[in-house]
Amino acid sequence: MPKLWTPSRRHFLGYSAAALGIGIVTRPSFAQSTPQHGGTLVVSQSNDPVALSGIAHTGVSGEASKALEGLLSYDFDLNPVPQLATDWSVSADGLTYTFKLRPGVKWHDGQPFTSADVTFSLNAIKEVHPRGRVTFAPLTEVQTPDEHTAVLKLSRVAPYLLTAFAAVETPIVPKHLYEGTNVAENPHNNAPVGTGPWVFKEWVRGSHVRYERNPDYWDAPKPYFDALIYQVIPDAAARSIAFETGEVHIGGGANVPIPVSDLARFEALEHIGFDRRGQGYINGVQRIEFNLEVPFFQDQRVRQAFAHTIDKSVIHQTVNFGYGSVIPGPIADTLTKFYEPGLKTYAIDTGKAESLLDAAGFPRGADGIRHRLTLDPLGGSDHHKRGSEYIKQALAGIGVEVSLRTQDFPTYIKRVYTDRDFEFSYHGMSNLFDPTVGVQRLYWSKNFKPGIPFTNGSKYESAAADGYLEAAAIEQDPAKRRQFFTDFQNQVIEDLPDINTVSTVAATVYNKRVVDHTTGALGLAGNFADAYFVS
């Protein structure tokens, strides 16, 4: 058995202690009292992004909020703060949202930003964005009484909506560069022209993305760095070295950017800090997703057998070294308003699993094999590959032979969501700030749309689950809304289109020379306008 799966008790407890000891350091004691201009901030990441704009994609990283902006940003408690909108109000009946827009803002090509850009962007997101189809389903019209006012008219209340206007989720793009084009294929998705603090300069695939300071940014004298570089470093060990040597300055956010096994050692490095804040917009989970178009997985007893075999606590303790939490259902424990700990669980019982497979018509053959499958870990992710190795090992015990197929991130996305050429996968997904936005997209039958990533990849169809999700989306009473999501989770756990395993522990790793990098719930998906180096 590989060493990964048999850490000693002392080894495991050491990493658990390190997890508890990771501190929050926002500014070293030698920081200047006033921000300083200059320098290039280098951000580490493991893969090329799918795109540099989130107008039609959810597989974007922090770059998506550097050139482009949203109407709002959010503080650590998810309260809205101004960005392209300076003021906003919601009518008493919840059906009208009025935004007053920031005057004097220009796109990076010099054209003025107006309410027409807001109208175009919101309508486009409703049409082509994987989550936007759900988020903006109630949006019937955007009225523009003048160039600096946008009025959203809804067909029904949307209690989650005011939290959905961040740049990384709902970017505002220039109408004059998108109108009359296929929005999802517009070249500016990979060479964005925005209103933000950073101007896109180049994307060398497999190497880096470079932005330079916007000298005409509306929030002068910000930003402070001369440039940002997002450096692609696929190997996790190489990322550790880059942090130690100062080749990169910051990384992480939704996932820790270095191997979990390095965290205890990194905690002792004087020039390295950890920040666990800035994750309130994400709330990630790890999940096994079954392709319900594959005949083998159409029998619920097969999926139940897998649930009785794959031990979530092993994933938690050996793959994650004790970080995160075992979760029973689709909602992460970090999304505390909606998390329900007392849901049904499937006890680990391989004898019962084998009986279920026998009853489903998959007895062991002469070679002891019941069935052969291919498992696709999330492309480019060492973490999901390690988890998949455990899943392969566990299923071998009940006679299911699994082959792992690894590929880069774009190939994985195309295979799963466009070609539908997969049997089951292991990956991470974000709950985001509200289940209607981050969870519904993965289970709502009306959100099965081949070619659009991070939607209902299993092709799960349940009238009951749809009903709970649709009721929660319009329920304004918090207690009733939570109950709808609890009922939905119970339905998913019964139907098993997937198996949610653990919540993701996220942290930013940074060189302590970088200060004010995390200023709200968006974390590294914020715009870095406030960040600067100290000497």
FIVEX-369423 format. One line per field, with one value per residue (C-alpha): residue number from 1; chain; x, y, z. Coordinates in nm, 3 decimals, always signed. Example, Ala and Ser with C-alpha at 12.3 -4.5 7.8 and 13.67 -1.06 7.14 Angstrom:
<pts>
i: 1, 2
ch: A, A
X: +1.230, +1.367
Y: -0.450, -0.106
Z: +0.780, +0.714
</pts>
This chain:
<pts>
i: 1, 2, 3, 4, 5, 6, 7, 8, 9, 10, 11, 12, 13, 14, 15, 16, 17, 18, 19, 20, 21, 22, 23, 24, 25, 26, 27, 28, 29, 30, 31, 32, 33, 34, 35, 36, 37, 38, 39, 40, 41, 42, 43, 44, 45, 46, 47, 48, 49, 50, 51, 52, 53, 54, 55, 56, 57, 58, 59, 60, 61, 62, 63, 64, 65, 66, 67, 68, 69, 70, 71, 72, 73, 74, 75, 76, 77, 78, 79, 80, 81, 82, 83, 84, 85, 86, 87, 88, 89, 90, 91, 92, 93, 94, 95, 96, 97, 98, 99, 100, 101, 102, 103, 104, 105, 106, 107, 108, 109, 110, 111, 112, 113, 114, 115, 116, 117, 118, 119, 120, 121, 122, 123, 124, 125, 126, 127, 128, 129, 130, 131, 132, 133, 134, 135, 136, 137, 138, 139, 140, 141, 142, 143, 144, 145, 146, 147, 148, 149, 150, 151, 152, 153, 154, 155, 156, 157, 158, 159, 160, 161, 162, 163, 164, 165, 166, 167, 168, 169, 170, 171, 172, 173, 174, 175, 176, 177, 178, 179, 180, 181, 182, 183, 184, 185, 186, 187, 188, 189, 190, 191, 192, 193, 194, 195, 196, 197, 198, 199, 200, 201, 202, 203, 204, 205, 206, 207, 208, 209, 210, 211, 212, 213, 214, 215, 216, 217, 218, 219, 220, 221, 222, 223, 224, 225, 226, 227, 228, 229, 230, 231, 232, 233, 234, 235, 236, 237, 238, 239, 240, 241, 242, 243, 244, 245, 246, 247, 248, 249, 250, 251, 252, 253, 254, 255, 256, 257, 258, 259, 260, 261, 262, 263, 264, 265, 266, 267, 268, 269, 270, 271, 272, 273, 274, 275, 276, 277, 278, 279, 280, 281, 282, 283, 284, 285, 286, 287, 288, 289, 290, 291, 292, 293, 294, 295, 296, 297, 298, 299, 300, 301, 302, 303, 304, 305, 306, 307, 308, 309, 310, 311, 312, 313, 314, 315, 316, 317, 318, 319, 320, 321, 322, 323, 324, 325, 326, 327, 328, 329, 330, 331, 332, 333, 334, 335, 336, 337, 338, 339, 340, 341, 342, 343, 344, 345, 346, 347, 348, 349, 350, 351, 352, 353, 354, 355, 356, 357, 358, 359, 360, 361, 362, 363, 364, 365, 366, 367, 368, 369, 370, 371, 372, 373, 374, 375, 376, 377, 378, 379, 380, 381, 382, 383, 384, 385, 386, 387, 388, 389, 390, 391, 392, 393, 394, 395, 396, 397, 398, 399, 400, 401, 402, 403, 404, 405, 406, 407, 408, 409, 410, 411, 412, 413, 414, 415, 416, 417, 418, 419, 420, 421, 422, 423, 424, 425, 426, 427, 428, 429, 430, 431, 432, 433, 434, 435, 436, 437, 438, 439, 440, 441, 442, 443, 444, 445, 446, 447, 448, 449, 450, 451, 452, 453, 454, 455, 456, 457, 458, 459, 460, 461, 462, 463, 464, 465, 466, 467, 468, 469, 470, 471, 472, 473, 474, 475, 476, 477, 478, 479, 480, 481, 482, 483, 484, 485, 486, 487, 488, 489, 490, 491, 492, 493, 494, 495, 496, 497, 498, 499, 500, 501, 502, 503, 504, 505, 506, 507, 508, 509, 510, 511, 512, 513, 514, 515, 516, 517, 518, 519, 520, 521, 522, 523, 524, 525, 526, 527, 528, 529, 530, 531, 532, 533, 534, 535
ch: A, A, A, A, A, A, A, A, A, A, A, A, A, A, A, A, A, A, A, A, A, A, A, A, A, A, A, A, A, A, A, A, A, A, A, A, A, A, A, A, A, A, A, A, A, A, A, A, A, A, A, A, A, A, A, A, A, A, A, A, A, A, A, A, A, A, A, A, A, A, A, A, A, A, A, A, A, A, A, A, A, A, A, A, A, A, A, A, A, A, A, A, A, A, A, A, A, A, A, A, A, A, A, A, A, A, A, A, A, A, A, A, A, A, A, A, A, A, A, A, A, A, A, A, A, A, A, A, A, A, A, A, A, A, A, A, A, A, A, A, A, A, A, A, A, A, A, A, A, A, A, A, A, A, A, A, A, A, A, A, A, A, A, A, A, A, A, A, A, A, A, A, A, A, A, A, A, A, A, A, A, A, A, A, A, A, A, A, A, A, A, A, A, A, A, A, A, A, A, A, A, A, A, A, A, A, A, A, A, A, A, A, A, A, A, A, A, A, A, A, A, A, A, A, A, A, A, A, A, A, A, A, A, A, A, A, A, A, A, A, A, A, A, A, A, A, A, A, A, A, A, A, A, A, A, A, A, A, A, A, A, A, A, A, A, A, A, A, A, A, A, A, A, A, A, A, A, A, A, A, A, A, A, A, A, A, A, A, A, A, A, A, A, A, A, A, A, A, A, A, A, A, A, A, A, A, A, A, A, A, A, A, A, A, A, A, A, A, A, A, A, A, A, A, A, A, A, A, A, A, A, A, A, A, A, A, A, A, A, A, A, A, A, A, A, A, A, A, A, A, A, A, A, A, A, A, A, A, A, A, A, A, A, A, A, A, A, A, A, A, A, A, A, A, A, A, A, A, A, A, A, A, A, A, A, A, A, A, A, A, A, A, A, A, A, A, A, A, A, A, A, A, A, A, A, A, A, A, A, A, A, A, A, A, A, A, A, A, A, A, A, A, A, A, A, A, A, A, A, A, A, A, A, A, A, A, A, A, A, A, A, A, A, A, A, A, A, A, A, A, A, A, A, A, A, A, A, A, A, A, A, A, A, A, A, A, A, A, A, A, A, A, A, A, A, A, A, A, A, A, A, A, A, A, A, A, A, A, A, A, A, A, A, A, A, A, A, A, A, A, A, A, A, A, A, A, A, A, A, A, A, A, A, A, A, A, A, A, A, A, A, A, A, A, A, A, A, A, A, A, A, A, A, A, A
X: +0.000, +0.145, +0.285, +0.022, -0.247, -0.061, +0.064, +0.161, -0.063, +0.211, +0.244, -0.131, -0.175, +0.113, -0.060, -0.390, -0.219, -0.070, -0.415, -0.541, -0.235, -0.253, -0.290, -0.436, -0.169, -0.292, +0.003, +0.354, +0.471, +0.711, +0.440, +0.438, +0.145, +0.074, +0.071, +0.371, +0.363, +0.583, +0.678, +0.525, +0.305, +0.344, +0.047, +0.082, -0.176, -0.174, -0.343, -0.434, -0.780, -1.067, -1.112, -1.017, -1.377, -1.663, -1.930, -1.988, -1.777, -1.760, -1.420, -1.241, -0.994, -0.889, -0.788, -1.154, -1.185, -0.870, -0.962, -1.339, -1.555, -1.899, -2.171, -2.080, -1.815, -1.863, -1.714, -1.622, -1.985, -2.113, -2.257, -2.250, -2.004, -1.981, -1.789, -1.940, -2.260, -2.237, -2.586, -2.864, -3.211, -3.467, -3.840, -4.064, -4.213, -3.864, -3.935, -3.735, -3.362, -3.230, -2.857, -2.698, -2.383, -2.047, -2.003, -1.686, -1.574, -1.408, -1.335, -0.969, -1.012, -1.133, -1.506, -1.746, -1.911, -2.292, -2.610, -2.629, -2.328, -2.510, -2.820, -2.620, -2.410, -2.698, -2.900, -2.597, -2.522, -2.882, -2.848, -2.502, -2.357, -2.383, -2.511, -2.665, -2.954, -3.057, -2.943, -3.118, -3.413, -3.655, -3.506, -3.758, -3.617, -3.337, -3.459, -3.214, -3.382, -3.043, -2.678, -2.605, -2.914, -3.005, -3.339, -3.386, -3.743, -3.813, -4.105, -4.067, -3.864, -3.504, -3.376, -3.020, -2.982, -2.816, -2.519, -2.463, -2.311, -1.938, -1.704, -1.606, -1.973, -2.150, -1.892, -1.992, -1.846, -1.838, -2.145, -1.958, -1.716, -1.970, -2.293, -2.369, -2.119, -2.140, -2.079, -1.941, -1.683, -1.599, -1.218, -1.236, -1.320, -0.949, -0.824, -1.061, -1.125, -1.266, -1.301, -1.086, -0.752, -0.553, -0.517, -0.472, -0.147, -0.081, -0.169, +0.106, -0.074, +0.100, +0.319, +0.152, -0.107, +0.018, -0.170, -0.036, -0.149, -0.444, -0.316, -0.669, -0.844, -1.144, -1.020, -0.687, -0.416, -0.493, -0.369, -0.020, +0.169, +0.312, +0.199, +0.040, +0.163, -0.035, +0.232, +0.125, +0.312, +0.141, +0.356, +0.261, +0.616, +0.748, +0.494, +0.630, +0.983, +0.861, +0.704, +1.013, +1.249, +1.024, +0.966, +0.593, +0.433, +0.080, -0.159, -0.441, -0.781, -1.023, -0.752, -0.424, -0.158, +0.110, +0.099, -0.095, +0.207, +0.412, +0.183, +0.345, +0.690, +0.566, +0.406, +0.753, +0.890, +0.927, +0.854, +0.539, +0.189, -0.144, -0.484, -0.804, -1.030, -1.185, -1.356, -1.717, -1.799, -1.677, -1.760, -1.620, -1.706, -1.542, -1.775, -1.800, -2.039, -2.203, -2.299, -2.659, -2.661, -2.426, -2.637, -2.429, -2.513, -2.881, -2.953, -2.980, -2.851, -2.515, -2.484, -2.587, -2.316, -2.058, -2.189, -2.150, -1.791, -1.620, -1.520, -1.537, -1.331, -1.040, -1.055, -1.068, -0.782, -0.539, -0.600, -0.675, -0.453, -0.742, -0.825, -1.185, -1.481, -1.673, -2.009, -2.330, -2.482, -2.440, -2.403, -2.070, -2.048, -1.885, -2.214, -2.357, -2.694, -2.798, -2.581, -2.770, -2.549, -2.819, -2.879, -2.893, -2.558, -2.455, -2.259, -1.944, -2.052, -1.882, -2.092, -2.408, -2.244, -2.166, -2.524, -2.657, -2.434, -2.544, -2.908, -2.844, -2.716, -2.340, -2.202, -1.830, -1.680, -1.428, -1.156, -1.339, -1.433, -1.795, -1.749, -1.477, -1.500, -1.299, -1.276, -1.183, -1.024, -1.053, -0.793, -0.469, -0.548, -0.305, -0.553, -0.834, -0.596, -0.495, -0.860, -0.933, -0.651, -0.824, -1.162, -1.003, -0.854, -1.181, -1.394, -1.148, -1.257, -1.610, -1.501, -1.522, -1.203, -1.134, -0.889, -0.787, -0.776, -0.582, -0.586, -0.540, -0.819, -0.957, -0.964, -1.146, -1.408, -1.470, -1.489, -1.738, -1.960, -1.943, -1.861, -2.029, -1.754, -1.714, -1.855, -1.786, -1.559, -1.406, -1.386, -1.457, -1.745, -1.829, -2.153, -2.079, -2.263, -2.610, -2.733, -2.968, -2.663, -2.394, -2.581, -2.898, -2.698, -2.560, -2.893, -3.176, -3.301, -3.356, -2.985, -2.862, -2.704, -2.422, -2.133, -2.176, -1.928, -2.012, -2.381, -2.585, -2.311, -2.487, -2.806, -2.998, -3.375, -3.598, -3.932, -3.910, -3.560, -3.661, -3.961, -3.758, -3.498, -3.757, -3.947, -3.627, -3.536, -3.840, -3.896, -3.827, -3.881, -3.532, -3.657, -3.882, -3.607, -3.361, -3.615, -3.660, -3.283, -3.283, -3.560, -3.363, -3.050, -3.241, -3.376, -3.028, -2.884, -3.165, -3.128, -2.744, -2.664, -2.337, -2.155, -2.037, -1.732, -1.563, -1.566, -1.262, -1.030, -0.914, -0.628, -0.416, -0.041, +0.153, +0.487, +0.458, +0.589, +0.243, -0.019, -0.389, -0.433, -0.751, -1.009, -1.342, -1.533, -1.390, -1.037, -0.796, -1.089, -1.098, -0.930, -0.596, -0.645, -0.549, -0.249, +0.114, +0.464, +0.635, +1.013
Y: +0.000, +0.344, +0.538, +0.808, +0.583, +0.474, +0.780, +0.709, +0.834, +1.080, +1.199, +1.252, +1.428, +1.657, +1.783, +1.817, +2.038, +2.244, +2.290, +2.429, +2.649, +2.830, +3.190, +3.495, +3.752, +4.056, +4.291, +4.245, +4.485, +4.660, +4.773, +5.136, +5.343, +5.453, +5.231, +5.239, +5.219, +4.983, +4.622, +4.321, +4.083, +3.719, +3.492, +3.113, +2.888, +2.524, +2.546, +2.779, +2.925, +2.832, +3.201, +3.542, +3.661, +3.500, +3.633, +3.282, +3.059, +2.950, +2.780, +3.108, +3.204, +3.530, +3.683, +3.729, +4.016, +4.210, +4.377, +4.344, +4.472, +4.400, +4.630, +4.541, +4.380, +4.229, +4.262, +3.964, +3.930, +3.933, +4.281, +4.462, +4.747, +4.981, +4.902, +5.008, +5.089, +5.359, +5.313, +5.054, +4.985, +4.705, +4.774, +4.661, +4.384, +4.257, +4.290, +4.602, +4.659, +5.006, +5.070, +5.413, +5.377, +5.539, +5.841, +5.914, +5.551, +5.449, +5.117, +5.039, +5.140, +5.486, +5.440, +5.553, +5.297, +5.339, +5.163, +5.010, +4.796, +4.673, +4.581, +4.393, +4.206, +4.090, +3.969, +3.785, +3.619, +3.504, +3.343, +3.183, +3.166, +2.821, +2.967, +3.280, +3.079, +3.011, +3.333, +3.564, +3.342, +3.595, +3.890, +4.013, +4.352, +4.600, +4.956, +5.243, +5.576, +5.745, +5.655, +5.612, +5.424, +5.057, +4.924, +4.547, +4.417, +4.067, +3.832, +3.691, +3.759, +3.640, +3.651, +3.564, +3.817, +4.111, +3.886, +3.789, +4.104, +4.048, +4.068, +3.702, +3.597, +3.870, +4.072, +4.380, +4.373, +4.644, +4.627, +4.790, +4.494, +4.215, +4.320, +4.117, +3.842, +3.494, +3.598, +3.260, +3.268, +3.639, +3.681, +3.937, +3.654, +3.574, +3.931, +4.131, +4.501, +4.622, +4.914, +4.759, +4.845, +4.614, +4.622, +4.288, +4.258, +3.896, +3.534, +3.285, +2.956, +2.714, +2.995, +3.310, +3.585, +3.944, +4.259, +4.611, +4.898, +5.103, +5.463, +5.598, +5.386, +5.561, +5.489, +5.677, +5.650, +5.278, +5.029, +5.020, +4.744, +4.816, +4.475, +4.142, +3.809, +3.487, +3.218, +2.867, +2.606, +2.268, +2.074, +2.128, +2.065, +2.323, +2.572, +2.513, +2.590, +2.903, +3.033, +2.955, +3.128, +3.429, +3.349, +3.381, +3.601, +3.474, +3.197, +2.974, +3.098, +2.823, +2.560, +2.561, +2.611, +2.388, +2.019, +1.966, +1.773, +2.096, +2.308, +2.234, +2.319, +2.635, +2.756, +2.788, +3.003, +3.362, +3.520, +3.316, +3.393, +3.211, +3.379, +3.180, +3.479, +3.571, +3.237, +3.340, +3.362, +3.009, +2.727, +2.433, +2.062, +1.752, +1.512, +1.190, +1.247, +0.960, +0.991, +0.872, +0.823, +0.526, +0.206, +0.073, +0.376, +0.387, +0.123, +0.297, -0.015, +0.029, +0.384, +0.269, +0.002, +0.271, +0.480, +0.182, +0.130, +0.468, +0.583, +0.962, +0.960, +0.803, +1.085, +1.333, +1.186, +1.043, +1.245, +1.572, +1.506, +1.595, +1.928, +2.016, +1.812, +1.504, +1.622, +1.420, +1.610, +1.873, +2.177, +2.251, +2.296, +2.636, +2.761, +2.766, +2.927, +2.621, +2.332, +2.045, +1.799, +1.541, +1.400, +1.033, +0.859, +0.526, +0.310, +0.152, -0.208, -0.391, -0.702, -0.502, -0.335, -0.674, -0.791, -0.480, -0.539, -0.905, -0.796, -0.539, -0.814, -0.763, -1.082, -1.146, -1.319, -1.598, -1.336, -1.176, -0.869, -0.753, -0.451, -0.230, +0.150, +0.459, +0.737, +1.090, +1.309, +1.683, +1.770, +1.914, +1.858, +1.651, +1.656, +1.498, +1.246, +1.129, +1.105, +0.904, +0.662, +0.588, +0.546, +0.300, +0.104, +0.098, -0.021, -0.298, -0.455, -0.512, -0.636, -0.309, -0.251, +0.118, +0.277, +0.638, +0.870, +1.190, +1.488, +1.861, +2.089, +2.196, +1.833, +1.726, +2.000, +1.906, +1.535, +1.570, +1.859, +1.864, +1.515, +1.340, +1.079, +0.976, +0.725, +0.894, +1.172, +1.313, +1.690, +1.998, +2.242, +2.569, +2.616, +2.987, +3.234, +3.082, +2.734, +2.875, +3.005, +2.750, +2.424, +2.434, +2.444, +2.095, +1.920, +2.111, +1.903, +2.219, +2.297, +1.997, +2.171, +1.991, +2.220, +2.439, +2.347, +2.304, +2.241, +1.923, +1.685, +1.371, +1.451, +1.409, +1.436, +1.451, +1.629, +1.636, +1.788, +2.042, +2.139, +2.199, +2.403, +2.614, +2.679, +2.781, +3.022, +3.239, +3.182, +3.494, +3.337, +3.218, +2.922, +2.793, +2.844, +2.644, +2.362, +2.349, +2.305, +2.036, +1.849, +1.886, +1.742, +1.445, +1.378, +1.391, +1.160, +0.914, +0.933, +0.945, +1.118, +1.191, +1.135, +1.449, +1.357, +1.649, +2.025, +2.198, +2.382, +2.695, +2.924, +3.195, +3.146, +3.468, +3.639, +3.878, +4.161, +4.164, +4.346, +4.429, +4.144, +4.015, +4.284, +4.102, +3.782, +3.746, +3.689, +3.647, +3.690, +4.053, +4.310, +4.362, +4.739, +4.787, +4.552, +4.666, +4.562, +4.662, +4.686
Z: +0.000, -0.083, +0.212, +0.155, +0.298, +0.614, +0.802, +1.161, +1.440, +1.544, +1.184, +1.149, +1.481, +1.397, +1.088, +1.269, +1.526, +1.245, +1.101, +1.429, +1.462, +1.130, +1.227, +1.060, +0.986, +0.799, +0.831, +0.973, +1.241, +1.004, +0.759, +0.652, +0.770, +0.413, +0.103, -0.128, -0.507, -0.704, -0.759, -0.930, -0.734, -0.843, -0.768, -0.787, -0.947, -1.051, -1.392, -1.670, -1.610, -1.841, -1.920, -1.781, -1.766, -1.579, -1.817, -1.955, -1.728, -1.366, -1.400, -1.348, -1.077, -0.919, -1.252, -1.339, -1.092, -1.175, -1.506, -1.475, -1.190, -1.048, -0.929, -0.569, -0.356, -0.008, +0.339, +0.555, +0.670, +0.310, +0.346, +0.010, -0.042, -0.344, -0.659, -0.993, -0.804, -0.540, -0.397, -0.419, -0.286, -0.292, -0.303, -0.018, -0.232, -0.330, -0.702, -0.790, -0.740, -0.817, -0.863, -0.887, -1.095, -1.040, -1.273, -1.467, -1.502, -1.829, -1.988, -2.047, -2.413, -2.307, -2.374, -2.096, -1.865, -1.862, -1.759, -2.108, -2.016, -1.705, -1.904, -2.164, -1.906, -1.687, -1.985, -2.122, -1.788, -1.761, -2.103, -2.108, -1.756, -1.590, -1.264, -1.415, -1.558, -1.198, -1.032, -1.276, -1.368, -1.204, -1.397, -1.653, -1.748, -1.680, -1.714, -1.770, -1.698, -1.741, -1.804, -1.433, -1.314, -1.365, -1.240, -1.224, -1.247, -1.114, -1.169, -0.817, -0.507, -0.499, -0.138, -0.244, -0.525, -0.351, -0.272, -0.636, -0.788, -0.729, -1.028, -1.005, -1.020, -1.219, -1.412, -1.604, -1.957, -2.227, -2.448, -2.737, -2.754, -2.702, -2.872, -3.183, -3.094, -2.945, -2.585, -2.480, -2.760, -2.763, -2.772, -2.491, -2.253, -2.276, -2.322, -2.102, -2.137, -1.808, -1.569, -1.295, -1.140, -1.368, -1.747, -1.922, -2.117, -2.212, -2.151, -2.232, -2.188, -1.959, -1.827, -1.697, -1.723, -1.689, -1.590, -1.550, -1.333, -1.467, -1.441, -1.492, -1.229, -1.075, -0.722, -0.747, -0.621, -0.624, -0.729, -0.584, -0.764, -1.110, -1.235, -1.144, -1.278, -1.233, -1.257, -1.357, -1.151, -1.196, -0.947, -0.582, -0.456, -0.701, -0.566, -0.216, -0.334, -0.514, -0.193, +0.011, -0.231, -0.288, -0.656, -0.584, -0.322, -0.269, -0.364, -0.252, -0.150, -0.245, -0.196, -0.006, -0.279, -0.125, -0.031, +0.291, +0.418, +0.399, +0.614, +0.950, +0.815, +0.643, +0.962, +1.111, +0.827, +0.942, +0.603, +0.531, +0.660, +0.645, +0.618, +0.662, +0.601, +0.269, +0.203, +0.272, -0.097, -0.176, +0.075, -0.118, -0.107, -0.256, -0.433, -0.632, -0.921, -1.109, -1.476, -1.462, -1.839, -1.785, -1.746, -1.454, -1.243, -1.330, -1.066, -0.729, -0.554, -0.729, -0.602, -0.255, -0.265, -0.338, -0.048, +0.188, +0.068, +0.029, +0.377, +0.398, +0.717, +0.528, +0.273, +0.559, +0.760, +0.505, +0.189, +0.370, +0.675, +0.904, +0.743, +0.666, +0.786, +0.682, +0.545, +0.504, +0.210, -0.061, +0.169, +0.339, +0.713, +0.649, +0.500, +0.849, +0.769, +0.569, +0.690, +0.852, +1.043, +1.129, +0.782, +0.689, +0.643, +0.489, +0.734, +0.593, +0.537, +0.252, +0.310, +0.248, -0.053, -0.208, -0.149, -0.321, -0.624, -0.639, -0.630, -0.902, -1.133, -1.097, -0.936, -0.911, -1.213, -1.209, -1.171, -0.878, -1.080, -1.092, -1.318, -1.464, -1.458, -1.538, -1.278, -1.387, -1.116, -1.167, -1.428, -1.301, -0.932, -0.725, -0.437, -0.637, -0.788, -0.438, -0.338, -0.651, -0.566, -0.236, -0.408, -0.651, -0.362, -0.167, -0.460, -0.540, -0.210, -0.344, -0.686, -0.883, -1.081, -1.138, -1.380, -1.322, -1.621, -1.562, -1.795, -1.788, -1.671, -2.014, -2.134, -1.819, -1.860, -2.223, -2.142, -1.858, -1.965, -2.345, -2.468, -2.171, -2.208, -1.844, -1.598, -1.266, -1.146, -0.829, -0.804, -0.595, -0.624, -0.452, -0.261, -0.291, -0.071, -0.107, -0.210, -0.474, -0.659, -0.577, -0.512, -0.723, -1.048, -0.974, -0.908, -1.078, -1.371, -1.576, -1.545, -1.741, -2.038, -2.224, -2.309, -2.001, -1.725, -1.356, -1.411, -1.350, -1.465, -1.339, -1.533, -1.209, -1.250, -0.944, -0.932, -0.552, -0.546, -0.812, -0.603, -0.287, -0.477, -0.655, -0.332, -0.149, -0.428, -0.355, +0.018, +0.225, +0.569, +0.679, +0.882, +0.603, +0.349, +0.555, +0.586, +0.209, +0.173, +0.442, +0.259, -0.064, +0.095, +0.232, -0.118, -0.272, -0.006, -0.079, -0.459, -0.461, -0.790, -0.610, -0.282, -0.105, +0.101, +0.281, +0.297, +0.156, +0.391, +0.216, +0.309, +0.154, +0.178, +0.137, +0.178, +0.470, +0.255, +0.091, +0.297, +0.253, +0.004, +0.172, +0.240, +0.231, +0.164, -0.186, -0.057, -0.348, -0.586, -0.476, -0.697, -0.515, -0.544, -0.178, -0.169, -0.163, -0.060, +0.260, +0.270
</pts>
